[in-house]
Structure formats: structure tokens, C-alpha cells
Amino acid sequence: MGRIRRQMISLAAAVMAPLLILAGLQFYEGVNTRRLDLEALSRGRADEIMRLVDAQVMAELRLGRVLSLADSIKRDEVSRAYRRAGEFKAAAGSWRTVRLSDPQAGLELFDLRRPASAPPRPAGPDVAVLGRKPFTVPVVGGVVRDAAGGYGIALHTPILRDGRLRYILTVELDPRAIHKIAAPRYPAETVVAAVVDRSGRFISRSLHYEATVGRPGSARLRQAVLRGGQGFYGNVTLEDVPTYTGYVTSPLTGWSTHVAVSSSPFEAARYWSMAIWVVVVLGCLALSGLMIGLTLRDMAQARRVEEGQRQAQKMEALGHLTGGIAHDFNNLLTAIIGSLDLVLRRALAEDPNRRYLEGALDAAQRGAKLTARLLAFSRTQKLGVEPVDIAATLEGMSELLDQSLGPGVVIRVQVAPEARWVSTDRNQLELALLNLAVNARDAMPEGGQLTFTGALVDHRRAGKATPHVVLAVSDTGQGMTSDVLHQAFDPFFTTKAVSKGTGLGLAQVYAFARQCGGEVKIQSELGKGTRVELILPVASEAASRPAPEPETAAAELPPAQGRRILVLDDDESVRQVLVGSLRARGYVVFQAANGEDALNALAEIDPDLFVLDFLMPGLNGAEVARRARQMRPHQKLLLVSGHLDSVALEGAVAGVSVLQKPFDGPTLALRVAEVLRGKAPDRSGPVPDDGTTSP
């Protein structure tokens, strides 16, 4: 019934609305056409006047250039240069004065308004500014008022000596020279026309010239000056006349010409057009309001379902992508790290090649950390949650942040003493903070401030308030629109150019915070910067205990001589590394390349420990482990895997100790010794009968 009512209302609106809209469009089209014609006319006249003004300025600049080439200036003969400048001023007729300045000494050598015998005096601020930056072409200034109350326009010409700035010759042009050129071209049908400088001050004006020269124009005129280029805007003149104004900006001087026409005839027509449109809008709203009310609830529900499905699909695709990459790289890194570890064990301390091997091992271990960080996107990798000091973490990242952000970004850190410790994964926290910092840098192309703050709050989750730390990252950048903010955490969404961003940074931050039992919030407004809050569970400083280094812990374990180990891995390079590393530590090692061979050898070898890979063709690790337990109920097992989904992995092979690839020799030795001594959870539960693995 509700759908029938909505259809009837829609039909009525579809019949009535076009009639009203057509009438409004016809009226509006006539008004708009007339307005466009006037816009084109006023901008055309403004462009014509601007061209004449540019030609006059160019002529004055050329004359100043000729003076700058005088022999007296080349020979540093200031008195002769003074007389020569006086001759040029008399010939030009439009120059108020001429000044010669030495920017290196910061002195004005002469000014025609002063006697030739007057000693040099400090140069003006405009000379100081020009002397501090590259200055090789003439610069046209704006209209300024001098001490005598007159107005002038400074035309600065550089005088170079051996490619370096030696003098600055300044010709002060009388604005009347510009007014004489522009005034005859001001259109008679306009309300007012004017030429203004880069700051919006009048150089020439068709009305009340003497009273307005040097005076700033209206706020809207100055806004148009700041925009530059050409355009059309509504304005109110100094005489309080409402106008439409077309303007054109000169690329030579930065000045602009503004030609204004009265807006009164068009405003009345615009009001009638608006009245017609109001009738149309009210009619359509009255007919469609009920339909909108009936459908809003359904639309909101459908949108929530669609958004949930879309987010789930994106995260699923992200998990498959990162997992496949991580699995392959973990196998490669296991072989690389293990091989390097074996070579280093045999290399002498004084071997000159040892440092290259150690460098390669360090790079491979950094690659292992990188794949571990990549797994956070899928939210299935088990994080190493521990008490982390965020103040110490930020201090340790300071050099990396300085290098990544550049000198234009000022970093501030303010962490309250009671908010230093959080329960999280240290590596993933560093990656999240680095992602947020790089995003902030990209939002501040001209530089700015990046602030890290930490505060202890009572955060309500699932109806219960518990202590959490809010770790906020704030920037003074460009901010985001509401549309961008709504999609900020979506995987693969980015506003950066191609090859500049992947769209995974904020998605990783979101997944990391949720997996740590926290949340992430983002606040942003266009032009006012962005603030991202990581809300993480608080931890006690006393709970922090440094873990022993694998090499040290392994050294405390009993000797391995005589212990028999069976190794199963389909990857020959990984298998050889496992075998070599265990044999180097005194174990008797047997090997198999597939599950069937391993099970056949199991009964014959009677190993103390069975080390097997998880993901293999044919029988996978879970199936082999289940059959091994059926054959030998008390067989000790150690599963090694580069599989991405550590949560699903432990569920598929419950009760078996798991060692994640990649790993080095000391870590392998430690875990093997722990399983043999019964410290690792190797018989805490059965192996599933179905041998299910995650994709």
C-alpha cells in the first residue's frame, strides 16, 4: 500500500513540476543571457584598458633601463649619475624622482629630491627586500604615499655586475601618467571604472580621482585582486552603488582593471526568477514530502546493509592480497635468514666478509618485519600485544620522523605521565604512527605543525567505561571534505595522485586499533587540519618485562646431542636450512619432502621431535599432524608456517606448537628445545579430524 501511495505522489509531481520549471527556465534564460553579454562587454573593455596601461609601463621601464646603462653608473661616478638621472627625469615628464641604491651596503646613494651633495642614507625597505632575493628583471611596485603627501609608483631596475646585483635604480612614476592613458578609454555607459595595484589600491579611477588615488578599494574588489586572472563579481562602489564588475589582471604588473555596470535592472529580474523557482520548489516539496518520509527509513537500512557488505568485501580482498604475498615472502625469507645464520656461525670474527653477511641478515630481518606489518591489514595475524611506552616509542622514532617529514614540519610531543603505557603491538604502533605522520606531511605541502598527544580517559565500550589512552595525531594541513572523511578508512581509497599512495595507510591503522581492543576516530574540516585519535587499552608499567634474546635463551638450554628430529617441508631451500641449522646445533636430523614419505619414515625413525610445514601440496601439515598422533599419541610436534592467518592456523592444528616463518637459527633452536623439554604447548588439545585449512 505504501508503495502505491509513493507512486501516485510521484506521478502528480512529475506532471506539475515540469510546467512550473519550464516557465522559470524561460524567464531565467533571458535574464542570464543579458548578464552574460554585459560580463563579456565589461571584461573586454577592461582588457583593452589593461593593454594600454601595460604599454605605458613597458615604455617607462625601457627608459629606466636605458638610464641604468649610463657610463657614469658603470664607472660608479655617483655625481655624474645624479646629473644624468635629472636629465632623464626632465625628458620623461612623468617621473617624480629617481633613486640609486647600493643593496649590499644598504644605502641610498642619491635621490633627485635631495641635493647632489647630500650624503648617502639608509635605503628603503623595498630595496632591502629586493636585495635579499634573486633580482635580475625589473619589478613594478604599487602606489604608495611619500613623506610629502604625494603618491608614486616604484619601478625597480636591477644593475648587475659580473652576474651579481650591484645597484638598484628606482624610478618613481606619477600615477597621473597612468590615469591620463586609462581615463579616455573608460566606457561612458559604466557606473565606474578603475585601475588598481596588487594590493587593491587605486592607481586610476573614473570618479573622484584626486580623492581616491592610493585609497584601497572595496573588500570584494580586493578579493578579486587576490584571485587574479579575470572574472565577474557583484560589488558596491565607494558611492554605495550596487554593480556587476568585470575585471582583467595584467601578467606584467599584477595590476588589474575593473569595469562596473549597475546591477539594479538585473536584480529585479532575478528576484522574479527566484520567486518562480520558490513556487516550483514548494510545490515539489509538498507533493514529494510524504514520499520522502516513507522511504527514508528503508533507504537508511539499505545503505547500512550495503556499506557493511562493501566494507567486508574490501577487507576480505585485502586479506587475500596481503596473505598471498606474505606467505611467499615468508618462505623466501626463511631460506635467506637461515642460510645467512649458518654461514655466520662458521665465519671467523675477523673475517672481512662478516660485516657484509651481517648487513644482509639485518636487511632480511627488516623484510620479515615488513611482512608482519603487511599482515595487519587482514586483521587475522595475531599481534604481539605487550605494554608499550608511547613516549619512549615516539622518542625512538624521532630520527625516522624527521627524515620522513622534512624540515618544513615541526613535530610536538605531549604525553601525560599517566598515559605513557598502552597494551599494543610495538611494531604495528610504530607503523600506524608513521602512516599518520606521512599522511599529515602530504596534507601540509607548505609545511606546518604535527602534534602527538597522549591522555588518559574513561572510554565507554559495550556499555562499560574502562581506562584507555587517547593517542592523538594532529596536523595543521588542508583537512578533508565530508565525502573524503566518510571514506577515509576504506582500503584502497586515496586522494593522492597515481603512484603517490596506495590507500592502505588508514585501513591499516583502523585494523590495528580494532585488533588491539581499541578504536580509532578521525576529525577533519577543510582548511582546518586533521586529528586522528588512537584509543588503546591502558597498561601498567610494572607489567613490562623485557623478553630474553633468542640466542641467550637458547644458550641456557641443555645439549642436543643424540636427539633425533624429523623435518618435513616441500620447499627444498627451506628444508635444507632447517636441517643444516639443527645439525649445526648437534641434533640428528632426518628429512622428508612430502607427507606420505614423512609418515612412512616416522615409524622407522622414532624421532624425539617431528618438525613439519603447514601449507603443502597433497597432505597438508594439519593432516600429517593428525595421522602422526594416531600412530604415536605422545609424539612431540612443532609446526612451522609462513601462512598469513595465525588465528585460523592455531584453530586448525590445536595443541601443536607453532613457529611462524621467517625465523633465524637461534629462534628455531629455542623453540625446538622448549618443545623437547615440554615448555611449549604441544599436547594441549587434539588435532581436528577434517584437517581444514584456510585459503
PyMOL commands that set and color helices and strands:
alter all, ss='L'
color gray80, all
select helices_A, chain A and resi 2-68+71-74+78-92+125-131+175-185+209-212+219-227+264-346+354-378+390-396+398-405+417-419+426-442+482-486+505-515+541-543+550-555+572-584+595-605+621-631+646-652+665-677
alter helices_A, ss='H'
color red, helices_A
select strands_A, chain A and resi 95-102+107-111+121-122+139-145+151-161+164-173+192-196+202-205+230-236+242-249+256-262+385-389+409-415+421-425+448-461+464-475+519-524+530-537+564-568+588-592+609-613+637-641+657-660
alter strands_A, ss='S'
color yellow, strands_A
deselect
rebuild
show_as cartoon
